[in-house]
Amino acid sequence: MTDSSDADHLGGCLCGQIRYQLSGPLADIQLCHCSQCRKAQGSAFAANIPVSEDHLRFLSGEEALVLFESSPGKTRAFCGRCGSPLFSRTTAKPGVLRLRAGTLDGPSGARLGFHIFADSHADWWALDDKLPRYSERAPD
């Protein structure tokens, strides 16, 4: 397993048009169960890693990014060709992106951290692990 503390990480979208490099350590993966994340991912949750915007560098395809403001102050970025969700950002946390963990090339060394908006989880997905759970956002 790669040590996420000192490695550069590569990733990209499904079709390969967008490629990026992420430098620095990876924070724990946050599993978000809010209804917007479930709809945006088409799944039970979004697996997000908060990263500094300064640590993300596009290697190719940045012009293919499409931005969508899903709610006031919240923008989601995805590939305009294949639709892969790549990250989101919010005006409440300037300079921080919530990178979609599934877009990382593996192995990344990333670890699961906790569930947020757990009370909104899909009724068909059992939250039966021992990870910490928060009804809404995690405390700072």
C-alpha positions, -999 to +999 in steps of 0.1 A: +000+000+000+013+035-009+020+058+020-004+087+014+017+111+036+045+118+011+034+105-023+020+123-053-013+107-064-026+105-099-062+103-110-088+112-136-121+107-151-136+075-167-128+084-203-093+096-195-097+131-210-091+147-176-060+137-157-047+153-125-018+150-100-024+156-063+005+164-040+007+160-003-010+137+023-045+124+018-070+131+046-094+104+056-123+097+032-156+112+043-187+093+032-215+117+026-250+104+026-269+137+019-295+135-008-276+158-032-244+136-030-265+104-035-281+119-066-248+134-079-230+100-075-259+078-084-250+057-054-256+054-017-230+080-008-201+102-021-166+092-010-149+126-006-113+135+004-108+172+014-077+185-004-061+219-008-069+234-041-032+244-044-022+207-042-042+197-073-026+202-107-043+192-140-021+172-163-047+173-192-083+180-200-090+209-176-109+226-204-133+196-203-144+203-167-181+213-164-192+232-133-227+230-119-239+250-089-261+224-071-271+248-044-261+284-035-224+285-029-218+248-038-202+239-072-197+204-085-172+197-112-174+168-136-161+157-170-181+171-198-174+140-220-180+110-197-198+127-168-174+114-141-178+136-109-143+148-099-148+173-070-169+199-054-162+231-036-181+255-014-178+292-007-179+283+030-145+266+027-124+286+002-094+268-012-106+234-002-119+208-027-138+176-019-121+153-043-140+121-053-119+093-039-130+070-067-112+091-093-078+083-078-057+057-095-049+030-070-034+021-047-037+054-029-032+045+008-064+064+016-084+053+046-121+056+055-127+082+082-164+087+090-200+091+077-217+125+074-254+132+070-258+096+082-295+102+091-301+108+054-286+075+042-304+054+016-329+030+031-313+002+011-278+008+024-270-006+059-246+015+079-232-014+098-195-005+101-178+009+132-169+043+116-180+075+134-213+089+122-226+124+122-262+134+116-250+164+096-215+177+091-186+165+112-174+188+139-143+208+130 
